[in-house]
Amino acid sequence: MKRLDPNVDQEHSHTEEGVALVEPPRRVKAPGNRGTVSLLILGAGLILIGLNLRIGVASVGPVLSNILGDLDLSATVASLLTTIPVFAFGAFAFLAPGLTRRFGMHRVLGIIVIVLAAGIALRLQPSLLALFSGTVLVGAAIAVGNVLLPTAIKSDFSHRAGLMMGLYSTSLFLGASMASGLTVPMLSVFDGSWRSALGIWAIPAVLAAVLWIPQMLRRPGSLAGPDAGRRGAADAPSEVGEPPFRAILTDPIGWAVTGFMGIQSMSYYAALTWVPAIFQDSGMSAGQAGWMVSFSAFPAILTCLITPAIAQALRPRWIGVVASVVLVGAAFVGLLVAPLAGAYVWMTMLGLGQGVAISLSLSYIVWRSPDAHHTGHVSTMAQGFGYLFAGLGPLCLGWLHTATGSWTAPLIALIVLLVFQLVSGSIASLDRHVRARGAYAREVVLRA
């Protein structure tokens, strides 16, 4: 294609589909001192929102036995408190594009944090209906946030996407680790009240909402920076010229990213649900088994933080995917052969592998999208279909365990699943964008 003249309002580009109007490249200045504080507040707000996107779910598991005994629930009904959110992550993810078009991305992010705080606080009410209603609200809010956080990073920090994706994925594990590790100790603070131990986690969501107020009130495009034009478009309630969601539903890269997200999420939530039971059935105490799962979050935080930056420098690109599969696979084999003998080794490897996998799956959403509009669609596709698939993991493994009476078949199933994770991840790692139809503006960043 010939070089476009930036002084011409519109130019014609000859493509395979004929002649298309191409918007001229926009020349914007790199961020100056005036925009640094605003960008720092924006970045801190995004990471704090990310910190809250697992707390409302991870806090339930440690006190599930308390809930079961207090409300006289069956194990099946009580397990819905942990499975409903995962399915909600998928089902409600498809609301994100419509909400963004109507209200603007940054306003929707503020709204979902408020809904998240309300859902967590609703669990304080002494009612079974309130408990499950709050769980649905938590799942719905997290679902929309899951989709929009990568989109916001692509829109606001495309020049620092690797760093921000590393911090974002780290915040997910950090939030989950905090909730799973601190909820039980809070029982003693609140005289054994599991409702208060769960409800206290509304406070971080409220803090995130307060920090996000400037983003909800600011005018579109008011921040300086190399991505100011895209930020303005993302803030606008109407996305004129945005490619339709159905345009990527036949794209192989889009489905590879979706497959990788779904399979690694299924593996993660299946392990989160059943690894404590595997340890307990092998003779480990319930408290120690719960600690082993919490311990795995620490190596995961490390790999979450460094993986995006390292993955961008690796050649070939699929090395990161292979590393995640080998680490998680070795952990599952260890749990199958000698769960107690090398418990810390297996959980360290599991955490390292899971950290690499979740970090890559979120980063691919950004890296395989040519612009923020496509990032929103890829994020919706990957996390919508991906989490609907992932929700089957805990259920299917529980069924296999019941049918066979052992954990051998479930662990073998998880190991076999890693083959498909390797294939989809290798395709997703290719340096290709999802299909970009139509014409999109280019930007030339001029450094002052």
C-alpha positions in Angstrom: 0.0 0.0 0.0 1.3 3.5 -0.8 2.3 5.8 2.0 -0.7 8.0 3.0 -0.4 11.8 2.9 -1.2 13.1 6.4 -2.3 16.4 4.9 -5.1 14.8 2.9 -8.5 14.3 4.7 -9.3 11.0 3.2 -7.5 8.6 0.8 -8.4 5.6 -1.2 -6.8 2.2 -0.6 -7.0 -0.6 -3.1 -7.8 -3.8 -1.3 -9.0 -7.3 -2.3 -12.5 -6.1 -1.7 -12.3 -3.0 -3.8 -11.7 0.6 -2.9 -12.0 1.6 0.7 -11.8 4.9 2.4 -8.9 5.1 4.8 -8.7 7.6 7.6 -5.4 9.5 7.5 -2.9 8.8 10.3 -3.3 10.9 13.3 -0.2 12.7 14.7 -0.3 12.8 18.5 2.3 13.9 21.0 3.8 11.5 23.5 2.7 12.1 27.0 4.3 15.0 28.8 4.5 15.9 32.4 1.0 17.2 32.5 -0.4 13.7 31.8 1.9 11.6 33.9 -0.1 11.9 37.1 -3.4 11.2 35.3 -1.9 8.1 33.7 -0.5 6.9 37.0 -4.0 7.3 38.6 -5.5 5.5 35.7 -3.0 2.6 35.8 -3.4 2.3 39.6 -7.2 2.2 39.2 -7.1 -0.6 36.6 -4.8 -2.7 38.7 -7.0 -2.2 41.8 -10.0 -3.2 39.8 -8.1 -6.3 38.7 -7.3 -7.1 42.4 -11.0 -7.3 43.1 -11.9 -9.6 40.2 -11.2 -12.8 42.1 -11.7 -11.8 45.8 -15.5 -12.3 45.7 -15.1 -15.9 44.4 -11.9 -17.0 46.2 -13.2 -16.0 49.6 -16.1 -18.5 49.6 -14.2 -21.8 49.3 -12.4 -21.5 52.7 -15.7 -21.0 54.6 -17.8 -23.3 52.5 -18.0 -25.9 55.3 -19.2 -23.2 57.7 -21.9 -22.1 55.2 -23.0 -25.7 54.7 -23.3 -26.4 58.4 -25.0 -23.1 59.3 -27.6 -23.2 56.6 -28.0 -27.0 56.6 -27.3 -27.2 52.9 -26.3 -30.3 50.9 -22.8 -30.5 49.5 -24.3 -30.2 46.0 -26.2 -27.0 46.7 -23.3 -25.5 48.6 -21.0 -26.3 45.7 -23.1 -24.0 43.5 -21.6 -21.0 45.4 -18.3 -21.8 43.7 -19.5 -23.1 40.3 -22.1 -20.4 39.6 -19.5 -17.6 39.4 -17.4 -19.5 36.8 -20.4 -20.0 34.5 -21.4 -16.4 35.1 -17.9 -15.3 33.9 -18.9 -16.8 30.6 -22.6 -16.0 30.3 -22.4 -12.4 31.4 -19.2 -11.6 29.4 -21.4 -11.2 26.3 -23.1 -8.1 27.9 -19.8 -6.2 27.8 -19.9 -4.9 24.2 -23.5 -3.6 24.5 -22.8 -1.9 27.8 -19.7 -0.3 26.4 -21.5 1.0 23.4 -24.2 2.5 25.5 -22.2 4.0 28.4 -18.5 4.0 27.5 -15.8 1.6 28.6 -14.5 3.6 31.6 -18.0 4.3 33.0 -18.9 0.6 32.7 -15.7 -0.3 34.7 -16.8 2.0 37.4 -20.4 0.6 37.4 -19.2 -3.0 37.7 -17.0 -2.3 40.7 -20.0 -0.7 42.4 -22.1 -3.8 41.5 -19.3 -6.0 42.8 -19.2 -4.3 46.1 -23.0 -4.5 46.4 -23.0 -8.2 45.6 -20.4 -8.9 48.2 -22.2 -6.8 50.8 -25.5 -8.5 50.0 -24.1 -11.7 51.5 -24.3 -10.0 54.9 -28.1 -10.4 54.8 -29.4 -13.5 56.8 -31.1 -15.0 53.8 -30.3 -17.9 51.4 -31.8 -15.9 48.6 -29.5 -13.0 49.4 -26.5 -15.3 49.5 -27.1 -16.7 46.0 -28.3 -13.4 44.6 -25.1 -11.8 45.8 -23.1 -14.6 44.2 -24.8 -14.0 40.8 -24.1 -10.2 41.1 -20.5 -10.9 41.9 -20.1 -13.3 38.9 -21.9 -10.9 36.5 -19.7 -7.9 37.6 -16.5 -9.9 37.4 -17.5 -11.2 33.9 -17.8 -7.7 32.5 -14.6 -6.6 34.2 -12.8 -9.7 32.8 -13.6 -8.5 29.3 -13.0 -4.8 29.7 -9.7 -4.8 31.6 -7.6 -6.1 28.7 -9.5 -3.7 26.4 -8.7 -0.8 28.7 -5.1 -1.7 28.8 -4.9 -2.0 25.0 -6.7 1.4 24.7 -4.9 3.3 27.5 -1.5 1.6 27.7 -0.7 0.0 24.3 2.8 1.5 24.6 3.3 -0.4 27.9 0.9 -3.4 27.3 3.5 -6.0 28.4 4.1 -4.3 31.8 0.4 -3.6 32.4 -0.7 -7.1 31.5 1.9 -8.5 33.9 0.7 -6.3 36.7 -3.0 -7.1 35.9 -2.5 -10.9 35.8 -0.5 -10.6 39.0 -3.3 -8.7 40.7 -5.7 -11.5 39.9 -3.6 -14.1 41.7 -2.8 -11.7 44.5 -6.4 -10.9 45.1 -7.3 -14.6 45.1 -4.5 -15.4 47.4 -5.5 -12.7 49.9 -9.1 -13.8 50.0 -8.4 -17.5 50.3 -5.7 -17.0 53.0 -7.3 -14.3 55.1 -11.0 -15.2 55.1 -10.7 -18.0 57.7 -8.6 -15.9 60.2 -11.3 -13.2 59.9 -13.8 -15.7 61.4 -12.2 -15.2 64.8 -12.4 -11.4 64.4 -16.1 -11.6 63.7 -17.0 -14.2 66.4 -17.3 -17.0 63.9 -19.6 -15.1 61.5 -18.9 -16.3 58.0 -21.2 -13.6 56.6 -19.1 -10.9 58.1 -15.9 -12.6 57.0 -17.2 -12.6 53.4 -18.8 -9.1 53.6 -15.6 -7.4 54.7 -14.2 -8.0 51.2 -16.6 -5.3 49.9 -14.1 -2.7 51.2 -11.4 -3.2 48.5 -14.2 -2.9 45.9 -15.4 0.4 47.4 -11.8 1.7 47.5 -11.5 0.8 43.8 -14.7 2.6 43.0 -13.5 5.7 44.8 -10.2 5.7 43.0 -12.0 5.2 39.7 -14.4 8.2 40.1 -12.1 10.6 38.0 -12.3 8.1 35.1 -16.1 8.0 35.2 -16.4 11.8 35.3 -13.8 12.9 32.8 -14.6 13.8 29.2 -13.6 11.4 26.4 -10.1 11.9 25.2 -9.2 14.3 28.1 -6.0 12.4 29.0 -2.7 13.1 27.2 -0.7 10.3 25.8 0.1 8.3 22.7 -3.3 6.5 22.9 -5.5 9.5 23.5 -7.4 9.1 20.3 -8.3 5.5 21.1 -9.2 6.4 24.7 -11.6 8.9 23.5 -13.3 6.4 21.2 -13.4 3.8 24.0 -15.1 6.3 26.3 -17.7 7.4 23.8 -21.1 5.7 24.3 -21.3 5.0 20.5 -18.6 3.0 18.7 -19.0 4.3 15.1 -17.3 2.1 12.6 -16.6 -0.7 15.2 -16.3 -4.1 13.5 -19.1 -6.4 14.4 -18.5 -9.2 17.0 -19.5 -11.9 14.5 -16.6 -10.8 12.2 -14.1 -12.8 14.4 -16.3 -15.8 15.1 -14.7 -17.6 12.1 -11.2 -16.4 12.7 -8.7 -19.2 13.6 -6.5 -17.0 15.7 -9.6 -15.8 17.7 -10.6 -19.4 18.3 -7.0 -20.4 19.3 -6.9 -17.6 21.9 -10.4 -18.7 23.1 -9.3 -22.4 23.3 -6.2 -21.6 25.2 -8.1 -19.4 27.6 -10.8 -22.0 28.1 -8.6 -25.0 28.6 -6.1 -23.3 31.0 -9.1 -21.9 33.0 -10.7 -25.3 33.2 -7.4 -26.8 34.5 -7.1 -23.9 37.0 -10.6 -24.1 38.4 -10.6 -27.9 38.5 -7.3 -27.9 40.5 -8.6 -25.1 42.7 -11.7 -27.2 43.5 -10.3 -30.7 43.8 -6.6 -30.6 44.7 -7.4 -30.1 48.5 -9.6 -33.2 48.3 -6.8 -35.1 46.6 -4.4 -34.2 49.5 -7.0 -35.0 52.1 -7.8 -38.4 50.6 -4.1 -39.2 50.7 -4.0 -38.4 54.5 -3.3 -34.7 54.7 -5.3 -32.6 57.2 -7.9 -30.2 55.8 -6.1 -27.2 57.1 -2.8 -28.2 55.5 -4.5 -29.1 52.2 -6.1 -25.7 52.0 -2.7 -24.1 52.7 -1.1 -26.0 49.8 -3.5 -24.4 47.4 -2.9 -20.9 48.9 0.9 -21.6 48.7 0.7 -22.3 44.9 -0.4 -18.7 44.4 3.0 -17.3 45.4 5.0 -18.9 42.5 2.1 -18.0 40.3 2.4 -14.3 41.2 6.1 -14.4 40.2 5.5 -15.9 36.8 2.4 -13.7 36.2 4.6 -10.6 36.7 7.5 -11.5 34.5 5.9 -13.7 31.7 4.5 -10.9 29.4 7.9 -9.2 29.2 9.8 -12.4 28.6 7.3 -13.9 26.2 7.7 -10.9 23.9 11.4 -11.5 23.6 11.3 -15.3 23.2 11.9 -16.9 19.8 10.1 -19.1 18.8 6.9 -17.6 20.5 5.5 -21.0 21.6 8.3 -21.6 24.2 6.1 -20.0 26.9 3.2 -22.2 26.1 5.4 -25.3 26.2 6.8 -24.2 29.6 3.4 -23.8 31.1 2.2 -27.2 29.8 5.4 -29.0 31.1 5.2 -27.4 34.5 1.5 -28.1 35.0 1.8 -31.6 33.5 4.6 -32.5 35.8 2.6 -31.2 38.8 -0.4 -33.4 37.9 1.9 -36.5 37.4 3.4 -35.8 40.8 -0.1 -35.6 42.4 -0.9 -38.9 40.7 2.2 -40.8 41.7 3.2 -39.4 45.1 0.9 -36.6 46.3 2.3 -36.3 49.8 6.0 -37.1 49.3 6.6 -34.0 47.1 3.6 -31.8 47.9 5.5 -28.6 48.0 7.3 -29.4 44.8 4.1 -30.3 42.9 2.3 -27.1 44.1 5.3 -24.9 43.3 5.3 -26.4 39.7 1.6 -26.0 39.5 1.7 -22.4 40.5 4.5 -21.5 38.2 2.7 -23.2 35.2 -0.6 -21.7 36.0 0.9 -18.2 36.3 2.5 -18.5 32.9 -0.7 -19.9 31.4 -3.1 -17.2 32.7 -0.7 -14.4 32.0 -0.2 -15.6 28.4 -3.9 -16.2 27.8 -4.7 -12.6 28.9 -1.8 -11.1 27.0 -2.8 -12.9 23.8 -6.1 -11.1 23.9 -4.2 -7.8 23.6 -1.3 -8.9 21.4 -3.5 -10.6 18.8 -5.8 -7.6 18.4 -4.9 -4.7 16.0 -6.8 -2.1 18.0 -8.9 -1.6 21.1 -12.2 -2.4 19.3 -10.9 -5.8 18.3 -9.5 -6.3 21.7 -13.0 -5.9 23.2 -14.4 -8.5 20.8 -11.5 -11.0 21.2 -11.8 -10.5 25.0 -15.6 -11.2 24.9 -15.1 -14.3 22.7 -12.2 -15.7 24.7 -13.6 -15.1 28.1 -17.3 -15.7 27.2 -16.9 -19.1 25.5 -13.7 -19.9 27.5 -15.3 -19.6 30.9 -18.5 -21.4 29.9 -16.2 -24.3 28.9 -14.1 -23.9 32.1 -17.1 -24.2 34.3 -17.5 -27.8 33.2 -14.1 -28.7 34.6 -14.9 -29.1 38.3 -18.2 -30.8 37.5 -16.7 -33.3 35.1 -13.8 -34.2 37.4 -16.2 -34.6 40.3 -18.3 -37.0 38.2 -15.2 -39.0 37.2 -14.1 -39.3 40.8 -17.6 -40.5 41.8 -17.8 -42.9 38.9 -14.3 -44.5 39.4 -13.8 -44.0 43.2 -10.3 -42.6 42.8 -8.4 -39.6 41.6 -6.5 -41.4 38.9 -9.0 -40.9 36.1 -9.5 -37.2 36.8 -5.8 -36.5 36.9 -5.2 -38.4 33.7 -8.0 -36.4 32.1 -6.3 -33.2 33.1 -3.0 -34.4 31.7 -4.6 -35.3 28.4 -6.3 -31.9 28.3 -2.9 -30.3 28.3 -2.3 -31.6 24.8 -5.1 -29.5 23.5 -3.8 -26.5 25.6 -0.4 -26.9 23.9 -1.9 -27.0 20.4 -4.3 -24.0 20.9 -1.6 -22.0 22.7 1.0 -22.6 20.0 -1.4 -21.2 17.4 -2.4 -18.3 19.6 1.3 -17.5 20.1 1.8 -16.8 16.3 2.5 -13.1 15.5 -0.8 -12.6 13.7 -3.8 -10.4 14.4 -7.4 -11.5 14.2 -9.0 -10.7 10.9 -9.2 -6.9 10.6 -12.0 -5.9 8.2 -12.5 -2.4 7.1 -10.2 0.6 7.5 -8.6 1.7 10.7 -6.7 4.8 11.5 -2.9 4.7 12.1 -1.1 6.8 14.6 2.3 8.3 14.4 3.8 9.0 17.9 6.0 12.0 17.9 8.4 12.1 20.8 8.9 15.6 22.1 
